[in-house]
Amino acid sequence: MSFLIGALLALGVGVLATRIGLDRDRAFYPTVMIVIASYYVLFAVMGGSSRALLAECAVMAAFLGASLAGFKRTLWLVVAALAAHGVLDFVHPHLITNPGVPVWWPEFCLAYDLVAAGYLATLLSRSRPAR
Protein backbone atom coordinates (compact mmCIF):
# COMPACT_ATOMS: atom_id res chain seq x y z
CA MET A 1 0.00 0.00 0.00
CA SER A 2 2.87 2.41 0.80
CA PHE A 3 4.29 1.88 -2.67
CA LEU A 4 0.96 2.63 -4.37
CA ILE A 5 0.33 5.75 -2.27
CA GLY A 6 3.85 7.07 -2.94
CA ALA A 7 3.48 6.52 -6.68
CA LEU A 8 0.04 8.12 -6.88
CA LEU A 9 1.10 11.06 -4.74
CA ALA A 10 4.15 11.76 -6.93
CA LEU A 11 2.04 11.59 -10.07
CA GLY A 12 -0.62 13.83 -8.52
CA VAL A 13 1.91 16.43 -7.38
CA GLY A 14 3.62 16.40 -10.79
CA VAL A 15 0.40 16.75 -12.77
CA LEU A 16 -0.92 19.48 -10.45
CA ALA A 17 2.38 21.40 -10.63
CA THR A 18 2.29 21.24 -14.42
CA ARG A 19 -1.38 22.13 -14.78
CA ILE A 20 -1.23 25.20 -12.56
CA GLY A 21 2.24 26.24 -13.70
CA LEU A 22 4.27 25.67 -10.53
CA ASP A 23 6.91 23.78 -12.48
CA ARG A 24 7.43 26.53 -15.06
CA ASP A 25 10.26 27.72 -12.88
CA ARG A 26 13.29 25.43 -13.13
CA ALA A 27 13.70 25.67 -9.32
CA PHE A 28 10.62 23.56 -8.62
CA TYR A 29 12.04 20.04 -9.02
CA PRO A 30 15.43 20.82 -7.43
CA THR A 31 13.52 22.17 -4.43
CA VAL A 32 11.39 19.02 -4.30
CA MET A 33 14.60 16.95 -4.36
CA ILE A 34 16.10 18.95 -1.49
CA VAL A 35 12.98 18.44 0.62
CA ILE A 36 12.93 14.72 -0.17
CA ALA A 37 16.58 14.41 0.87
CA SER A 38 15.89 16.16 4.17
CA TYR A 39 13.38 13.62 5.49
CA TYR A 40 15.93 11.06 6.62
CA VAL A 41 17.67 13.85 8.57
CA LEU A 42 14.35 14.66 10.22
CA PHE A 43 13.85 11.00 11.09
CA ALA A 44 17.32 10.86 12.67
CA VAL A 45 16.40 13.82 14.88
CA MET A 46 13.09 12.18 15.78
CA GLY A 47 14.89 8.93 16.59
CA GLY A 48 17.42 10.70 18.80
CA SER A 49 20.44 9.12 17.11
CA SER A 50 23.50 11.35 16.71
CA ARG A 51 25.25 8.70 14.63
CA ALA A 52 22.29 8.47 12.24
CA LEU A 53 22.06 12.28 12.13
CA LEU A 54 25.67 12.61 11.00
CA ALA A 55 25.30 9.88 8.39
CA GLU A 56 22.00 11.28 7.09
CA CYS A 57 23.46 14.81 6.89
CA ALA A 58 26.32 13.49 4.75
CA VAL A 59 23.89 11.73 2.42
CA MET A 60 21.68 14.81 2.26
CA ALA A 61 24.71 16.95 1.36
CA ALA A 62 25.31 14.77 -1.71
CA PHE A 63 21.71 15.14 -2.85
CA LEU A 64 21.78 18.86 -2.09
CA GLY A 65 24.83 19.18 -4.32
CA ALA A 66 23.14 17.25 -7.11
CA SER A 67 20.02 19.42 -6.78
CA LEU A 68 22.01 22.64 -6.96
CA ALA A 69 24.05 21.39 -9.92
CA GLY A 70 20.83 20.34 -11.63
CA PHE A 71 19.33 23.77 -11.06
CA LYS A 72 22.41 25.52 -12.45
CA ARG A 73 23.25 23.18 -15.34
CA THR A 74 20.56 20.73 -16.41
CA LEU A 75 17.46 19.30 -14.79
CA TRP A 76 18.55 15.87 -16.02
CA LEU A 77 20.83 15.85 -12.96
CA VAL A 78 17.71 16.20 -10.81
CA VAL A 79 16.14 13.25 -12.64
CA ALA A 80 19.27 11.25 -11.82
CA ALA A 81 19.20 12.43 -8.19
CA LEU A 82 15.54 11.44 -7.77
CA ALA A 83 16.21 8.02 -9.26
CA ALA A 84 19.33 7.59 -7.11
CA HIS A 85 17.34 8.52 -4.01
CA GLY A 86 14.86 5.81 -4.95
CA VAL A 87 17.74 3.32 -5.04
CA LEU A 88 18.91 4.68 -1.69
CA ASP A 89 15.45 4.06 -0.23
CA PHE A 90 15.76 0.43 -1.29
CA VAL A 91 19.13 -0.11 0.43
CA HIS A 92 18.88 2.48 3.22
CA PRO A 93 17.86 0.06 5.99
CA HIS A 94 21.01 -1.97 5.23
CA LEU A 95 23.33 1.07 5.20
CA ILE A 96 22.22 3.36 8.01
CA THR A 97 20.52 2.42 11.26
CA ASN A 98 18.05 5.23 11.80
CA PRO A 99 15.51 4.47 14.55
CA GLY A 100 13.25 7.36 13.54
CA VAL A 101 12.40 6.02 10.05
CA PRO A 102 8.83 4.73 9.92
CA VAL A 103 8.61 1.11 8.75
CA TRP A 104 6.58 2.07 5.68
CA TRP A 105 8.76 5.04 4.65
CA PRO A 106 11.41 3.42 2.41
CA GLU A 107 8.78 1.79 0.20
CA PHE A 108 6.67 4.97 0.04
CA CYS A 109 9.67 7.19 -0.72
CA LEU A 110 11.10 4.77 -3.29
CA ALA A 111 7.85 4.87 -5.23
CA TYR A 112 7.56 8.64 -4.94
CA ASP A 113 11.15 9.19 -6.07
CA LEU A 114 10.99 6.89 -9.08
CA VAL A 115 7.64 8.22 -10.31
CA ALA A 116 8.80 11.83 -9.81
CA ALA A 117 12.01 11.04 -11.73
CA GLY A 118 9.99 9.49 -14.54
CA TYR A 119 7.57 12.40 -14.64
CA LEU A 120 10.35 14.99 -14.79
CA ALA A 121 12.18 12.94 -17.45
CA THR A 122 8.98 12.92 -19.51
CA LEU A 123 8.66 16.71 -19.21
CA LEU A 124 12.29 17.21 -20.20
CA SER A 125 11.96 14.84 -23.15
CA ARG A 126 9.14 16.96 -24.48
CA SER A 127 11.55 19.96 -24.43
CA ARG A 128 9.30 22.30 -22.55
CA PRO A 129 10.62 25.86 -22.23
CA ALA A 130 12.68 26.88 -19.17
CA ARG A 131 14.17 23.42 -18.70
BELRA-V963644 format. One record per residue. N is the residue number from 1. PHI is phi in degrees with one decimal (999 if undefined). OMEGA is omega in whole degrees, -180 to 180 (999 if undefined). D_FIRST is the distance of its C-alpha to the first C-alpha in Angstrom with 2 decimals. Layout:
N/PHI/OMEGA/D_FIRST ; N/PHI/OMEGA/D_FIRST
This chain:
1/999/180/0.00 ; 2/-60.3/-180/3.83 ; 3/-63.0/-179/5.39 ; 4/-62.8/-179/5.19 ; 5/-64.6/178/6.19 ; 6/-61.0/-179/8.57 ; 7/-65.2/-179/9.96 ; 8/-66.4/178/10.64 ; 9/-65.4/178/12.09 ; 10/-61.5/179/14.26 ; 11/-63.9/179/15.48 ; 12/-62.5/179/16.25 ; 13/-63.6/-180/18.11 ; 14/-61.4/-179/19.96 ; 15/-63.8/179/21.07 ; 16/-60.9/-180/22.12 ; 17/-60.5/179/24.01 ; 18/-71.7/-176/25.77 ; 19/-65.5/-179/26.64 ; 20/-96.6/173/28.19 ; 21/92.7/179/29.68 ; 22/-60.9/-176/28.07 ; 23/-89.4/174/27.73 ; 24/-66.2/177/31.40 ; 25/-85.2/-176/32.25 ; 26/-67.2/179/31.55 ; 27/-80.7/-174/30.56 ; 28/-59.9/-176/27.24 ; 29/-70.0/172/25.06 ; 30/-60.7/178/26.96 ; 31/-65.5/176/26.34 ; 32/-58.0/-180/22.58 ; 33/-63.0/179/22.79 ; 34/-63.0/179/24.91 ; 35/-64.1/178/22.56 ; 36/-56.9/-178/19.59 ; 37/-66.2/-177/21.98 ; 38/-79.9/-174/23.05 ; 39/-63.3/180/19.87 ; 40/-65.3/174/20.49 ; 41/-65.0/177/24.03 ; 42/-56.6/-180/22.92 ; 43/-63.3/178/20.88 ; 44/-64.4/177/24.05 ; 45/-64.0/180/26.11 ; 46/-61.8/-179/23.85 ; 47/-81.0/177/24.01 ; 48/70.4/-178/27.77 ; 49/-107.8/178/28.17 ; 50/-65.9/179/30.99 ; 51/-61.8/178/30.45 ; 52/-64.5/-180/26.80 ; 53/-60.4/179/28.01 ; 54/-63.3/179/30.64 ; 55/-63.5/-179/28.42 ; 56/-67.0/177/25.72 ; 57/-65.2/178/28.59 ; 58/-64.9/178/29.96 ; 59/-65.4/179/26.72 ; 60/-60.8/180/26.35 ; 61/-58.9/178/29.99 ; 62/-64.2/180/29.36 ; 63/-71.5/174/26.62 ; 64/-61.3/178/28.88 ; 65/-60.7/179/31.67 ; 66/-64.5/179/29.72 ; 67/-65.7/179/28.70 ; 68/-66.8/177/32.34 ; 69/-63.3/178/33.68 ; 70/-63.4/177/31.35 ; 71/-64.4/-176/32.57 ; 72/-76.8/-171/36.18 ; 73/-107.6/-177/36.23 ; 74/-153.6/180/33.49 ; 75/-68.5/174/29.93 ; 76/-62.4/175/29.20 ; 77/-66.6/177/29.20 ; 78/-71.0/174/26.32 ; 79/-57.4/180/24.41 ; 80/-62.7/180/25.25 ; 81/-65.9/178/24.30 ; 82/-61.7/179/20.81 ; 83/-63.9/179/20.32 ; 84/-63.9/178/21.95 ; 85/-67.2/174/19.73 ; 86/-61.2/176/16.70 ; 87/-63.9/177/18.74 ; 88/-57.8/179/19.56 ; 89/-56.9/-179/15.98 ; 90/-67.8/-176/15.82 ; 91/-101.3/-175/19.14 ; 92/-50.0/-178/19.31 ; 93/-60.3/-180/18.84 ; 94/-90.5/-177/21.74 ; 95/-102.5/-174/23.93 ; 96/-129.9/175/23.86 ; 97/-86.6/-177/23.53 ; 98/-127.3/-175/22.19 ; 99/-66.3/-179/21.73 ; 100/-87.3/-177/20.32 ; 101/-73.9/176/17.07 ; 102/-61.2/-177/14.10 ; 103/-56.7/-176/12.32 ; 104/-82.7/-171/8.94 ; 105/-61.1/-176/11.13 ; 106/-55.3/180/12.16 ; 107/-67.2/178/8.97 ; 108/-60.0/-176/8.32 ; 109/-68.1/177/12.07 ; 110/-57.5/-180/12.52 ; 111/-63.7/180/10.62 ; 112/-58.6/-176/12.50 ; 113/-60.5/-177/15.67 ; 114/-68.5/178/15.83 ; 115/-68.4/178/15.24 ; 116/-62.9/177/17.71 ; 117/-61.8/179/20.10 ; 118/-64.0/180/20.03 ; 119/-64.6/179/20.62 ; 120/-64.1/178/23.47 ; 121/-60.6/178/24.91 ; 122/-63.8/178/25.06 ; 123/-60.4/-178/26.89 ; 124/-66.6/179/29.24 ; 125/-66.0/179/29.99 ; 126/-83.2/177/31.15 ; 127/55.0/176/33.59 ; 128/-66.6/178/33.05 ; 129/-60.3/176/35.72 ; 130/66.5/178/35.37 ; 131/-107.8/999/33.15
